[in-house]
């Protein structure tokens, strides 16, 4: 709901004060992120619970990094597109995807090793 209100405020500001519309978008995004902090706390609690299940802490750390990269990349891409910089947005998106793939290699390797061990 707040996103919709933020959108309306931004559209109105673009008609009268285009410079302030950018600030309204950024402030609106920050306030929405603030509302999502409680959900983020729940996710962090879940991840902490995973560490007690016997899953390697290095894998959990990788999952947290991958999740953070994906969230930050999506936010940066959205800001770039809002500013009209779609070329930069696509490069940021590609960079985020490459980082995620490179961080995923140890997880993929361990998964494939486990599967091959089961097949033998």
Buried (B, 14 or more C-beta within 10 A) or exposed (E): EEEEEBEEBBEEBBEEEEEBBBEBBEBBBEBEEEEEEEEEEEEEEEBEEBEEEEEEEEBBEBBEEBEEBBBEBEEBBBBBBBEEBEEBBEEBBEBBEEBBEEBBEEBEEEEEEEEEEEEE
